[in-house]
Amino acid sequence: MITKADFLLDPNVVFMNHGSFGATPRVLLEEQRRWQELMERQPVAFFVSAAGLMRKVRERMGAYLHVSPNDVVAVTNSTYGVNVIVHAMANVLTAGDEILTVDHEYGACMRAWDRHCGATGVVIKRQHIPIPAPSMAEMTEIIWSGVTDRTKMIFLSHITSPTAIRLPVEEICRRAAEHGILTFIDGAHGPAQLDLDLTHLGASAYTGNFHKWACTPKGSAFLWVAPSFQEMVLPLTVSWGSDIPTAGDGAFVDEHEYLGTRDLSPFLTLPAGLDWLEEIDWTSERERLRLMKNQTMERLLRIDGLGAVASDWAQDELLMGAVTLPPGTDVAALKHQLLAEHHIEVVVHEWLQKPMIRFSVHLHTTEADLEVLISAVSSRSVPVVEP
């Protein structure tokens, strides 16, 4: 059984924030180091062979995501993937065109939309999802009610980062396809937390991180783009692309994969990471962790003043959850108290004027960790400022 000792995590910290950056086990860090040493032993030979090595990575990603390896490329993180699509849309949209999204999206990604599209007169339309979030069916109607004849793309997180809500991307993608609207899904928290079949999902593009829930080295993520959408999706960095002698995997892959000299070890470790998940029986472990998360949510919601952020939390199949705190809670003071007094690393912030805690569980999480979290939240003593 995998435990915290299999990671480099500080044993004195109750690490309840796997969701932000993930955590990589020692065995995969050793595999990453092997690739780095291979690169440094003969850099020229290594980069000459890089196209073939990365082809194997894409084949493994494609099999995992149920897509063609020629339609998916490795990127450093989902924020980078979002920026690629934002730039593509900025090149074709005109003033008055609309991008439809919700008000639970990751701030860095919304900054990209606002900067590159909003500044040109494109309308970034944010549908309001209340807290507690309603059912999947109700959220579908809230989102879809924002569609107009100027809607060119719907941008949604598969799982929202600030609020840990699973959005109804499957139904939205289906409806959008019927109406000729592009869909782009930010799956920063998707891979390994959920089983992904991007062909079945039917989005126009999907980006996601492996370094969060699949525990691969930091900087291992992907961008998948449907063939019909690829021609307008150009890389942020222009390099040799299809002109490099080792190119030959199609314009989309060639242009996005070779971006100049960079450390390929996070990507090259990915196949070993997916093998590792199979070896530890991740499917069974994930079910065990989901039960731990749900039991923790149940106990947190028994604490006076706490509430659920998502009404469907018991059915969302996620490994992270969020609870609201009493109005006026000083979130900065509470975060400091939890870390300084209880050694708990967890997200404490405010979203849509609602103070909340977002916690995550993973293979390094123990029942004792969760007891510490529940006890600390129950006995919290921070100022509550009346509105």
C-alpha positions in Angstrom: 0.0 0.0 0.0 1.3 3.5 -0.9 1.8 5.8 2.0 3.1 9.2 2.7 6.6 7.7 3.0 6.5 7.0 -0.7 6.5 10.8 -1.3 8.9 13.6 -0.3 6.2 15.4 1.6 7.1 16.9 5.0 6.0 14.3 7.5 5.2 17.1 10.0 2.7 18.7 7.7 -0.9 17.5 7.3 -1.0 17.9 3.6 -4.7 18.5 2.5 -4.0 20.5 -0.6 -3.0 17.9 -3.2 -5.2 19.7 -5.7 -3.1 22.8 -6.2 0.2 21.2 -7.4 -0.1 17.5 -6.8 2.7 15.4 -5.2 5.0 13.0 -7.0 6.2 9.7 -5.5 9.8 9.0 -5.1 9.8 6.2 -7.7 8.6 8.6 -10.4 11.1 11.3 -9.4 13.8 8.7 -9.8 12.5 7.9 -13.3 12.4 11.6 -14.2 16.0 11.9 -13.0 17.0 8.9 -15.2 15.7 10.8 -18.2 17.5 14.0 -17.2 20.8 12.1 -16.9 20.2 10.5 -20.2 19.7 14.0 -21.7 22.9 15.4 -20.1 25.0 12.4 -21.1 24.7 13.2 -24.9 22.5 16.2 -25.4 22.7 16.3 -29.2 21.8 12.6 -29.6 19.0 13.0 -27.1 17.3 15.9 -28.8 17.8 14.2 -32.2 15.9 11.2 -30.8 13.3 13.4 -29.0 10.6 13.2 -31.7 10.6 9.4 -31.5 10.6 9.5 -27.7 7.7 12.0 -27.6 5.8 10.0 -30.1 5.7 7.1 -27.6 4.4 9.6 -24.9 1.6 10.8 -27.2 0.7 7.2 -28.0 0.3 6.5 -24.3 -1.6 9.8 -23.7 -3.9 9.0 -26.6 -4.7 5.5 -25.3 -5.4 6.9 -21.8 -7.6 9.7 -23.2 -9.3 7.6 -26.0 -8.1 9.9 -28.8 -5.6 9.7 -31.7 -2.0 10.4 -30.6 -1.8 12.8 -33.5 -4.5 15.1 -31.9 -2.8 15.5 -28.5 0.4 17.3 -27.5 2.3 17.6 -24.3 2.2 21.0 -22.6 3.6 22.2 -19.2 0.3 22.9 -17.5 -3.4 23.5 -18.3 -3.0 27.2 -17.9 -0.6 27.1 -20.9 -3.1 25.0 -22.8 -5.9 27.5 -22.1 -3.6 30.4 -23.3 -3.1 28.5 -26.6 -6.8 28.3 -27.3 -7.4 31.9 -26.1 -4.9 33.1 -28.6 -6.5 31.0 -31.3 -9.9 32.5 -30.6 -8.5 36.1 -30.3 -7.3 35.8 -33.9 -10.8 35.0 -35.3 -13.3 36.7 -33.0 -14.6 40.2 -33.6 -16.2 42.8 -31.3 -19.6 41.6 -30.1 -18.8 37.9 -30.3 -19.3 36.1 -27.1 -17.4 33.6 -25.0 -19.7 31.9 -22.5 -18.4 30.7 -19.1 -19.3 30.7 -15.4 -18.2 32.7 -12.4 -16.3 29.7 -10.8 -13.4 29.6 -13.3 -9.7 29.7 -12.4 -8.6 33.3 -12.1 -5.4 32.9 -14.2 -7.4 31.5 -17.1 -10.0 34.2 -16.9 -7.2 36.8 -16.9 -6.1 35.3 -20.3 -9.6 35.6 -21.7 -10.0 39.2 -20.5 -6.6 40.3 -21.7 -6.5 38.8 -25.2 -10.2 38.7 -26.1 -12.1 41.1 -23.8 -9.8 44.0 -24.7 -10.8 43.7 -28.4 -14.6 44.1 -27.7 -15.3 40.3 -27.4 -17.8 39.7 -24.6 -16.7 37.4 -21.9 -20.1 36.3 -20.5 -20.0 34.8 -17.0 -23.1 32.9 -15.9 -23.7 32.9 -12.2 -23.7 29.6 -10.4 -24.9 30.2 -6.9 -23.4 28.7 -3.7 -24.5 26.1 -2.8 -24.4 25.0 -6.4 -27.6 23.3 -7.6 -27.9 19.9 -9.3 -26.1 19.1 -12.6 -29.4 19.4 -14.4 -30.1 22.9 -13.0 -26.5 24.0 -13.7 -26.9 22.9 -17.3 -29.9 25.1 -17.7 -28.2 28.1 -16.0 -25.2 27.8 -18.4 -27.3 27.1 -21.5 -29.5 30.1 -20.8 -26.5 32.3 -21.6 -26.2 31.1 -25.2 -27.1 33.6 -27.9 -26.6 33.9 -31.6 -23.3 35.6 -30.9 -21.9 32.7 -28.7 -18.8 31.4 -30.5 -17.3 29.2 -27.7 -18.3 27.8 -24.3 -15.4 27.6 -21.9 -15.9 25.5 -18.7 -13.8 23.7 -16.1 -14.5 20.0 -15.8 -14.0 20.5 -12.1 -13.8 24.1 -10.8 -10.6 24.9 -9.0 -11.8 27.5 -6.4 -15.0 25.7 -5.4 -14.4 21.9 -6.2 -17.6 21.7 -8.3 -18.0 19.2 -11.1 -19.7 21.0 -14.0 -22.1 19.4 -16.5 -19.6 19.5 -19.4 -21.0 16.3 -21.1 -24.5 17.7 -21.7 -23.2 21.2 -22.5 -20.8 19.8 -25.1 -23.6 17.7 -26.6 -25.9 20.7 -26.9 -23.2 23.0 -28.3 -22.3 20.5 -31.0 -25.9 20.5 -32.1 -25.8 24.3 -32.4 -22.4 24.6 -34.1 -20.8 26.2 -31.0 -17.2 25.4 -30.1 -16.5 24.0 -26.6 -13.3 24.1 -24.6 -12.9 22.3 -21.3 -10.3 23.1 -18.7 -9.5 19.7 -17.2 -6.8 20.9 -14.8 -8.3 18.5 -12.2 -9.6 15.9 -14.6 -7.0 13.3 -15.4 -6.9 10.4 -12.8 -9.5 12.1 -10.6 -12.0 11.1 -13.3 -11.9 8.6 -16.1 -11.6 10.5 -19.4 -12.9 9.6 -22.8 -12.4 12.7 -24.9 -13.8 11.2 -28.0 -17.1 10.4 -26.2 -17.1 13.8 -24.5 -17.2 15.6 -27.9 -15.6 18.9 -26.9 -13.7 21.0 -29.5 -10.6 21.1 -27.2 -9.6 19.8 -23.8 -6.5 20.6 -21.7 -5.5 18.8 -18.4 -2.8 18.2 -15.9 -1.3 14.8 -15.2 0.9 16.2 -12.4 -2.0 16.8 -10.1 -4.1 13.6 -9.6 -1.9 11.2 -11.6 1.1 12.3 -9.5 3.5 12.7 -12.5 6.4 15.2 -12.3 5.5 18.9 -12.3 5.1 20.2 -15.8 3.4 17.2 -17.4 0.0 18.2 -19.0 -1.7 17.9 -22.4 -3.7 19.8 -24.9 -6.1 17.8 -27.1 -7.7 19.6 -30.1 -10.3 18.1 -32.4 -9.0 17.7 -36.0 -11.7 20.1 -37.3 -10.4 22.8 -35.0 -6.6 22.3 -35.3 -5.9 24.5 -38.3 -6.6 27.7 -36.4 -4.8 26.6 -33.2 -1.2 27.8 -33.4 1.5 27.5 -30.7 2.4 30.4 -28.5 6.1 29.9 -29.3 7.1 29.8 -33.0 10.1 27.5 -33.5 11.2 25.1 -36.2 7.9 23.1 -36.2 7.4 21.2 -39.4 10.7 22.3 -40.8 12.8 20.3 -38.3 14.2 17.1 -40.0 12.7 14.8 -37.4 9.2 16.2 -37.9 6.5 14.2 -39.6 3.6 13.6 -37.2 1.3 16.2 -38.8 1.2 20.0 -38.6 -0.6 20.2 -35.3 1.9 17.9 -33.4 5.0 19.2 -35.2 4.2 22.9 -34.6 3.3 22.4 -30.9 5.8 19.8 -29.9 9.1 21.3 -30.8 9.4 24.6 -29.0 13.2 24.8 -28.7 15.3 23.5 -25.9 13.3 22.5 -22.9 13.3 19.7 -20.2 11.3 16.9 -21.7 11.7 14.7 -18.6 8.3 15.4 -17.1 6.6 14.3 -20.3 8.9 11.3 -20.8 8.1 10.1 -17.2 4.4 10.1 -18.0 4.2 6.5 -19.4 5.9 5.3 -16.2 3.4 7.3 -14.2 0.4 5.8 -15.9 2.0 2.3 -15.4 2.4 3.1 -11.7 -1.3 4.0 -11.4 -2.1 0.6 -12.8 0.4 -1.2 -10.6 -1.1 0.2 -7.4 -4.7 -0.5 -8.6 -5.6 3.2 -8.8 -9.2 2.4 -9.6 -9.7 0.6 -6.3 -7.6 3.1 -4.4 -9.6 6.0 -5.8 -12.9 4.5 -4.6 -11.4 4.2 -1.1 -10.3 7.8 -1.2 -13.7 9.0 -2.5 -15.3 7.3 0.5 -12.8 9.1 2.8 -13.6 12.4 1.2 -17.3 11.9 1.5 -17.1 10.8 5.1 -15.0 13.9 5.9 -17.6 16.1 4.1 -20.4 14.5 6.2 -18.5 15.3 9.4 -17.5 18.8 8.5 -21.1 19.6 7.6 -22.1 18.6 11.1 -20.0 21.5 12.5 -22.1 24.5 13.3 -21.9 27.3 10.7 -20.5 25.1 7.9 -22.3 24.4 4.6 -21.9 22.5 1.4 -20.5 24.4 -1.6 -22.0 21.9 -4.0 -25.4 20.2 -3.5 -24.3 17.1 -5.5 -21.0 16.6 -3.5 -22.0 13.0 -2.5 -22.3 12.0 -6.1 -19.6 14.0 -7.8 -16.9 11.2 -7.6 -14.3 13.8 -6.7 -11.3 13.6 -4.4 -11.6 17.1 -3.2 -14.5 18.9 -1.5 -15.3 22.4 -0.2 -17.4 23.7 2.7 -18.5 27.3 3.4 -17.6 29.0 6.6 -19.7 31.5 8.5 -20.1 34.9 6.8 -17.4 37.3 7.7 -14.8 34.6 8.6 -11.3 36.1 8.3 -9.9 33.5 5.8 -6.3 34.7 6.0 -6.3 34.4 9.8 -7.9 31.0 9.7 -5.4 29.7 7.1 -2.5 31.0 9.2 -4.0 29.4 12.3 -4.5 26.0 10.7 -0.9 26.0 9.4 0.8 27.5 12.4 -1.1 25.7 15.2 -2.1 22.5 13.5 0.4 22.1 10.7 -2.4 21.8 8.1 -1.8 22.8 4.5 -5.3 23.5 3.0 -7.0 26.0 0.8 -8.9 28.7 2.8 -10.2 31.5 0.7 -13.3 33.5 -0.3 -15.2 33.0 -3.5 -18.3 34.9 -4.5 -18.2 36.6 -1.1 -18.4 33.1 0.5 -15.5 32.2 2.8 -14.7 28.5 2.4 -12.2 25.6 2.9 -11.3 23.3 0.0 -9.5 20.1 1.0 -8.1 17.2 -1.0 -7.3 13.6 -0.3 -4.8 11.3 -2.1 -2.7 8.3 -1.5 -0.6 10.1 1.2 -3.8 11.0 3.2 -4.5 9.1 6.4 -7.5 8.9 8.6 -5.4 10.6 11.3 -4.9 13.5 8.9 -8.6 13.9 8.4 -9.2 13.8 12.2 -6.7 16.6 12.6 -8.5 18.7 10.0 -12.0 18.1 11.4 -10.9 18.8 15.0 -9.0 22.0 14.0 -11.9 23.4 12.0 -14.3 22.5 14.8 -12.2 24.3 17.4 -11.2 27.3 15.2 -10.9 30.6 16.9 -10.6 33.4 14.4 -12.5 36.7 14.1 -15.8 36.8 12.3 -16.6 40.3 11.0 -20.3 40.9 10.8 -21.3 42.2 7.4 
